[in-house]
Amino acid sequence: MHLSREEERAHQGELGDSLRKAMEILVALGDIYGADRLIPVRSVQVAGVSFKTIGEAGLEWISDLQGKVAVPAVLNPAGMDLHRWREMGIDESFAKKQLEVVEAYRRLGVSPDCTCTPYQIRPDFARRGDHLAWSESSAVSFANSVIGARTNREGGPSALAAALVGKTPRYGYHLEENRVPTINIAVDADLKPSDYGILGFIVGREVGEGVPQFIFRRRPDIDELKALGAAMAASGSVALYYFEEGGPEAPKGAEEIEVTAADLRAVREENAPDEEVDIVAIGCPHTSERELEELARLLEGKKVERELWICTARGIAERCPRLVEKIEGSGARVLCDTCMVVSPASDRYNKMMVNSGKALAYVPTLCKMKAAYGSAAECVEAATRRG
């Protein structure tokens, strides 16, 4: 991989030990994937934030780094609400370590907005055609597919390295020739908003790392696309998909998969809630302001009987405090900075009901608990129904 003189100096340690470490990561990654050079990135989203996932070794590695990031960078969700962790039942020893992780990133200049949806609070963070170095699977999918930016799914260390250097290796979805559909998905159903998470859950398992091209009866809205991409990235490894007419065509002879209303219904029935559900969690990916409005409407005049978490970015919650107040008037908790998948607070529950195909895929594997699925309205009904 070709390095400029300045990049060579950083790689040799002439610009400090932290930049040397960062360049070593980027050069190794570029060599593995056959990149010809590094390219500048507009922004970075860094995973590896929850102390539940990175542990002492990860905290030590981050804490040893010096300097400041070269481009805007933001964090993925942490293992707790950074302000209200006691309400989540988080142990003080975990909280101390989690706050140290966030502070270590903050010292490097990474914004402590802990969210998987940075595009909801920072519209300038990614634009069509921008090269990025984002980590979280649903954010990567949204950036590539909805915004039209270009990013691979970075690991936590490579994303942080890209933030410190301001560049990432040029390979994968940074290259035009890799951004073409590989499989057609014909959706033979009139989809409700809550169907998109289930659709993504099904398609992700079918296509793996492929690039699906959807044929819909109507154009999905932003929140539906967010749910679709997040689920495909979790049940499979889909980082790019297409959903509009006039986009690139799949190669001739490409496989076509049909998804019907019966397929969607079968997954819903298989994952229907029951009396074992002891917590309901919404916001994977983090809820938008519009989704909070819907939840406030659904909860109006009701009181929760089961624990109900609604996860969102702090920037969204601070933008609409009256909605948060209305939601929490029901006894539900609006939690920021975290989500049910990466928080140890989930560990004390037996079965979680979610409205997310991404969470449906991750909760059993990452949280070691059973999961059920329903629409936002069904989740609210389950949380407010007397057991």
C-alpha positions as CSV (number, residue, x, y, z in Angstrom):
1,M,0.0,0.0,0.0
2,H,1.4,3.4,-1.0
3,L,2.0,5.9,1.8
4,S,2.6,9.6,1.4
5,R,5.7,11.1,3.1
6,E,3.6,12.3,6.0
7,E,1.9,8.9,6.4
8,E,5.3,7.2,6.3
9,R,6.5,9.5,9.0
10,A,3.5,8.6,11.2
11,H,4.0,4.9,10.5
12,Q,7.7,5.2,11.6
13,G,6.8,6.9,14.8
14,E,8.2,10.3,14.0
15,L,4.8,11.9,14.9
16,G,4.3,10.1,18.2
17,D,3.7,6.6,19.5
18,S,-0.1,6.9,19.3
19,L,-0.1,7.8,15.6
20,R,2.4,5.0,15.0
21,K,0.0,2.5,16.6
22,A,-2.9,3.9,14.6
23,M,-1.0,3.7,11.3
24,E,0.1,0.2,12.0
25,I,-3.5,-0.9,12.4
26,L,-4.6,0.9,9.1
27,V,-1.6,-0.4,7.1
28,A,-2.2,-4.0,8.3
29,L,-5.9,-3.7,7.4
30,G,-5.0,-2.3,4.0
31,D,-2.5,-5.1,3.3
32,I,-5.1,-7.7,4.3
33,Y,-7.7,-6.3,1.9
34,G,-5.5,-5.2,-0.9
35,A,-5.9,-1.4,-0.5
36,D,-3.7,0.7,-2.7
37,R,-3.7,3.8,-0.4
38,L,-5.4,5.6,2.4
39,I,-8.2,8.0,1.8
40,P,-9.5,10.9,3.9
41,V,-12.7,10.4,5.8
42,R,-15.4,12.9,6.8
43,S,-16.3,11.4,10.1
44,V,-15.8,8.3,12.3
45,Q,-18.2,6.4,14.5
46,V,-16.3,4.3,17.1
47,A,-17.6,1.0,18.5
48,G,-16.0,-0.8,21.5
49,V,-17.6,1.5,24.1
50,S,-19.5,-0.6,26.5
51,F,-17.3,-1.9,29.3
52,K,-19.4,-5.1,29.1
53,T,-17.8,-5.8,25.7
54,I,-14.3,-4.3,25.9
55,G,-13.3,-5.1,29.5
56,E,-10.1,-4.1,31.3
57,A,-7.9,-4.8,28.2
58,G,-9.9,-2.5,26.0
59,L,-9.9,0.3,28.6
60,E,-6.2,0.0,29.1
61,W,-5.5,0.2,25.3
62,I,-7.7,3.3,24.9
63,S,-6.2,5.0,27.9
64,D,-2.7,4.6,26.7
65,L,-3.3,6.6,23.5
66,Q,-2.4,10.3,23.3
67,G,-3.3,13.2,21.0
68,K,-6.5,14.2,19.4
69,V,-8.7,12.9,16.6
70,A,-8.1,14.5,13.2
71,V,-11.8,14.3,12.1
72,P,-15.2,14.5,13.9
73,A,-15.8,11.3,15.8
74,V,-18.6,10.0,17.9
75,L,-19.1,6.9,20.2
76,N,-21.4,3.9,19.9
77,P,-23.7,3.2,22.8
78,A,-22.2,2.6,26.2
79,G,-23.2,0.0,28.8
80,M,-25.5,2.4,30.7
81,D,-27.2,5.7,30.7
82,L,-24.2,7.9,31.7
83,H,-26.5,10.1,34.0
84,R,-29.1,7.7,35.2
85,W,-27.2,4.4,35.6
86,R,-28.4,3.9,39.2
87,E,-32.0,3.7,37.9
88,M,-31.0,0.9,35.6
89,G,-29.6,-1.1,38.5
90,I,-26.0,-0.8,37.3
91,D,-23.4,-1.9,39.8
92,E,-21.1,1.0,41.0
93,S,-18.0,-0.8,40.0
94,F,-19.2,-1.3,36.4
95,A,-20.3,2.4,36.3
96,K,-16.9,3.6,37.4
97,K,-15.2,1.6,34.7
98,Q,-17.7,2.7,32.1
99,L,-17.2,6.3,32.9
100,E,-13.5,5.8,32.6
101,V,-13.9,4.4,29.1
102,V,-16.0,7.4,28.0
103,E,-13.5,9.8,29.6
104,A,-10.6,8.1,27.8
105,Y,-12.3,8.6,24.5
106,R,-13.2,12.2,25.4
107,R,-9.6,13.0,26.1
108,L,-8.8,12.0,22.5
109,G,-11.4,14.4,21.2
110,V,-14.2,11.8,20.5
111,S,-17.7,13.2,21.2
112,P,-19.3,11.4,24.1
113,D,-22.7,11.2,22.2
114,C,-23.1,7.5,22.6
115,T,-25.4,6.5,19.8
116,C,-25.9,4.0,17.0
117,T,-27.7,6.7,15.0
118,P,-25.3,9.7,14.8
119,Y,-27.1,10.8,11.6
120,Q,-30.1,11.7,13.7
121,I,-28.3,14.2,15.9
122,R,-25.5,15.2,13.4
123,P,-27.0,15.6,9.9
124,D,-23.6,17.1,8.8
125,F,-21.8,13.9,9.9
126,A,-22.3,12.2,6.5
127,R,-23.4,13.3,3.1
128,R,-23.8,11.4,-0.2
129,G,-20.5,10.4,-1.6
130,D,-18.5,11.0,1.6
131,H,-16.0,8.4,2.7
132,L,-16.5,7.5,6.4
133,A,-15.1,5.0,8.9
134,W,-18.1,3.9,10.9
135,S,-18.3,0.8,13.2
136,E,-21.8,0.0,14.3
137,S,-23.6,-2.3,11.9
138,S,-26.9,-0.5,11.6
139,A,-25.2,2.9,11.2
140,V,-22.9,1.5,8.5
141,S,-26.0,0.1,6.7
142,F,-27.8,3.4,6.9
143,A,-24.8,5.5,5.8
144,N,-24.2,3.3,2.7
145,S,-27.8,2.6,1.7
146,V,-29.9,5.7,2.7
147,I,-27.4,8.5,2.9
148,G,-25.3,7.3,0.0
149,A,-22.0,7.7,1.8
150,R,-19.2,5.0,1.6
151,T,-17.9,3.0,4.6
152,N,-16.9,-0.5,5.5
153,R,-17.9,-1.9,8.8
154,E,-14.9,-0.9,11.0
155,G,-13.9,-2.7,14.1
156,G,-13.5,-0.5,17.2
157,P,-9.6,-0.3,17.0
158,S,-9.6,0.4,13.3
159,A,-12.3,3.1,13.6
160,L,-10.3,4.8,16.4
161,A,-7.2,4.6,14.3
162,A,-9.0,6.2,11.4
163,A,-10.2,9.0,13.7
164,L,-6.6,9.7,14.9
165,V,-5.2,9.7,11.4
166,G,-8.2,11.1,9.6
167,K,-8.0,8.4,6.9
168,T,-8.9,4.8,6.2
169,P,-7.7,2.2,3.7
170,R,-9.3,2.3,0.3
171,Y,-11.0,-1.1,-0.2
172,G,-14.4,-2.7,0.0
173,Y,-17.4,-0.3,-0.1
174,H,-15.1,2.6,-0.8
175,L,-14.7,1.3,-4.3
176,E,-17.5,1.8,-6.9
177,E,-17.1,-1.7,-8.3
178,N,-18.1,-3.3,-5.0
179,R,-21.2,-1.2,-4.6
180,V,-23.5,-3.2,-6.9
181,P,-26.5,-5.4,-6.0
182,T,-25.9,-9.1,-6.0
183,I,-29.4,-10.4,-5.3
184,N,-33.0,-9.2,-6.0
185,I,-35.6,-9.3,-3.2
186,A,-39.2,-9.2,-4.4
187,V,-41.5,-8.3,-1.5
188,D,-45.0,-9.7,-2.2
189,A,-46.7,-8.0,0.7
190,D,-48.2,-4.6,1.8
191,L,-45.9,-3.8,4.6
192,K,-46.8,-2.2,7.9
193,P,-44.1,-0.2,9.7
194,S,-43.4,-3.0,12.1
195,D,-42.9,-5.5,9.2
196,Y,-39.6,-3.9,8.1
197,G,-37.7,-5.3,11.1
198,I,-39.0,-8.8,10.4
199,L,-38.3,-8.4,6.7
200,G,-34.7,-7.5,7.5
201,F,-34.4,-10.4,9.9
202,I,-35.5,-12.8,7.2
203,V,-33.4,-11.3,4.3
204,G,-30.2,-11.0,6.4
205,R,-30.2,-14.7,7.1
206,E,-30.7,-15.5,3.4
207,V,-28.1,-13.2,1.8
208,G,-25.3,-13.1,4.4
209,E,-22.8,-10.6,3.1
210,G,-24.6,-9.9,-0.1
211,V,-26.0,-6.6,-1.4
212,P,-29.8,-6.9,-1.8
213,Q,-31.9,-4.9,-4.3
214,F,-35.4,-4.6,-2.9
215,I,-38.5,-4.4,-5.1
216,F,-41.2,-2.8,-2.9
217,R,-44.8,-1.9,-3.5
218,R,-44.2,1.5,-1.9
219,R,-41.1,3.5,-0.9
220,P,-40.3,3.0,2.8
221,D,-39.8,6.0,5.1
222,I,-36.6,6.8,7.0
223,D,-37.5,4.9,10.2
224,E,-38.6,1.9,8.2
225,L,-35.3,1.9,6.3
226,K,-33.4,2.2,9.5
227,A,-35.2,-0.8,10.9
228,L,-34.7,-2.8,7.7
229,G,-31.0,-2.2,7.4
230,A,-30.4,-2.8,11.1
231,A,-32.1,-6.2,11.1
232,M,-30.2,-7.3,8.0
233,A,-26.9,-6.3,9.5
234,A,-27.6,-8.3,12.6
235,S,-29.2,-11.5,11.3
236,G,-26.7,-11.4,8.4
237,S,-23.8,-9.1,7.5
238,V,-25.5,-6.8,5.1
239,A,-23.7,-3.4,5.0
240,L,-25.3,-2.0,1.7
241,Y,-28.7,-2.4,0.1
242,Y,-30.8,-0.7,-2.6
243,F,-34.5,0.1,-2.5
244,E,-35.2,2.7,-5.2
245,E,-36.0,2.4,-8.9
246,G,-33.2,3.8,-11.0
247,G,-30.4,2.4,-8.9
248,P,-27.8,0.0,-10.1
249,E,-29.1,-3.3,-11.4
250,A,-28.0,-6.7,-10.2
251,P,-26.0,-8.7,-12.7
252,K,-28.0,-10.8,-15.2
253,G,-28.8,-14.2,-13.8
254,A,-28.6,-12.9,-10.2
255,E,-30.8,-14.9,-7.8
256,E,-34.2,-13.5,-6.8
257,I,-35.8,-14.2,-3.5
258,E,-39.5,-13.6,-2.9
259,V,-40.7,-12.7,0.6
260,T,-44.4,-13.0,1.2
261,A,-46.9,-11.9,3.8
262,A,-46.9,-15.6,4.9
263,D,-43.2,-15.5,5.5
264,L,-43.5,-12.4,7.7
265,R,-46.4,-13.9,9.6
266,A,-44.5,-17.1,10.3
267,V,-41.6,-15.2,11.9
268,R,-44.0,-13.1,14.0
269,E,-45.8,-16.2,15.2
270,E,-42.6,-18.0,16.0
271,N,-41.5,-15.0,18.1
272,A,-44.9,-14.0,19.6
273,P,-44.8,-12.7,23.2
274,D,-46.2,-14.7,26.1
275,E,-46.4,-14.4,29.9
276,E,-42.7,-15.1,30.2
277,V,-41.9,-11.6,29.0
278,D,-40.6,-9.6,32.0
279,I,-39.2,-6.6,30.2
280,V,-40.1,-4.6,27.0
281,A,-37.3,-2.6,25.3
282,I,-37.7,-0.3,22.3
283,G,-34.9,1.6,20.5
284,C,-32.5,-0.7,18.7
285,P,-31.4,1.3,16.7
286,H,-32.0,4.4,18.9
287,T,-35.5,5.9,18.5
288,S,-36.0,9.0,16.4
289,E,-38.0,12.1,17.5
290,R,-40.9,10.8,15.4
291,E,-40.8,7.4,17.1
292,L,-40.9,9.1,20.5
293,E,-43.9,11.0,19.4
294,E,-45.7,7.8,18.6
295,L,-44.7,6.2,21.9
296,A,-45.9,9.2,23.8
297,R,-49.3,8.9,22.0
298,L,-49.5,5.1,22.7
299,L,-48.7,5.5,26.4
300,E,-51.0,8.4,27.0
301,G,-53.2,7.7,30.0
302,K,-51.6,4.3,30.7
303,K,-49.3,3.0,33.4
304,V,-46.6,0.3,32.8
305,E,-46.9,-3.0,34.6
306,R,-43.7,-4.5,33.3
307,E,-40.3,-2.7,32.9
308,L,-40.3,-0.6,29.7
309,W,-37.1,0.9,28.3
310,I,-37.0,3.3,25.4
311,C,-33.5,3.9,24.2
312,T,-32.5,7.0,22.3
313,A,-29.6,9.4,21.7
314,R,-29.2,12.1,24.3
315,G,-29.3,14.7,21.6
316,I,-32.8,13.5,20.6
317,A,-34.0,13.4,24.2
318,E,-32.7,16.9,24.9
319,R,-34.4,18.1,21.7
320,C,-37.9,17.0,22.9
321,P,-38.1,17.1,26.7
322,R,-41.9,17.3,26.8
323,L,-42.1,14.0,24.9
324,V,-39.7,12.4,27.4
325,E,-41.8,13.8,30.3
326,K,-45.0,12.4,28.8
327,I,-43.5,9.0,28.2
328,E,-42.0,8.8,31.6
329,G,-45.3,9.8,33.2
330,S,-46.4,6.3,32.4
331,G,-43.6,4.8,34.4
332,A,-41.5,3.9,31.3
333,R,-37.9,4.9,31.3
334,V,-36.3,6.9,28.4
335,L,-32.7,5.9,28.5
336,C,-29.9,7.6,26.7
337,D,-26.3,6.6,25.8
338,T,-27.1,2.9,25.9
339,C,-29.3,0.1,24.6
340,M,-30.6,-3.2,25.8
341,V,-28.1,-5.2,23.7
342,V,-24.9,-3.8,25.2
343,S,-26.0,-3.1,28.8
344,P,-25.4,-5.5,31.7
345,A,-28.7,-4.2,33.1
346,S,-30.4,-6.7,30.7
347,D,-28.8,-9.7,32.4
348,R,-31.3,-9.9,35.3
349,Y,-34.3,-10.5,33.0
350,N,-35.5,-13.8,31.5
351,K,-37.4,-12.7,28.3
352,M,-37.4,-9.4,26.5
353,M,-40.0,-8.2,24.0
354,V,-38.6,-5.9,21.3
355,N,-39.9,-4.1,18.2
356,S,-36.6,-4.5,16.4
357,G,-35.3,-7.2,14.1
358,K,-31.8,-6.3,15.1
359,A,-32.6,-6.8,18.8
360,L,-34.5,-10.0,17.9
361,A,-31.2,-11.3,16.4
362,Y,-28.9,-10.0,19.1
363,V,-30.7,-10.4,22.4
364,P,-30.5,-14.3,22.5
365,T,-26.8,-14.3,21.4
366,L,-25.3,-11.3,23.2
367,C,-27.6,-11.1,26.2
368,K,-28.2,-14.8,26.6
369,M,-31.9,-14.4,27.1
370,K,-35.1,-15.2,25.2
371,A,-36.7,-12.6,22.9
372,A,-40.2,-11.9,21.5
373,Y,-41.2,-9.5,18.8
374,G,-44.1,-7.1,18.3
375,S,-44.9,-3.7,16.9
376,A,-44.4,-0.5,19.0
377,A,-48.2,-0.7,19.8
378,E,-47.9,-4.4,20.8
379,C,-44.9,-3.6,22.9
380,V,-46.7,-0.9,24.8
381,E,-49.8,-3.2,25.2
382,A,-47.5,-5.9,26.7
383,A,-45.8,-3.4,29.0
384,T,-49.1,-1.9,30.3
385,R,-51.1,-5.1,30.6
386,R,-51.5,-6.5,34.1
387,G,-49.8,-9.9,34.4
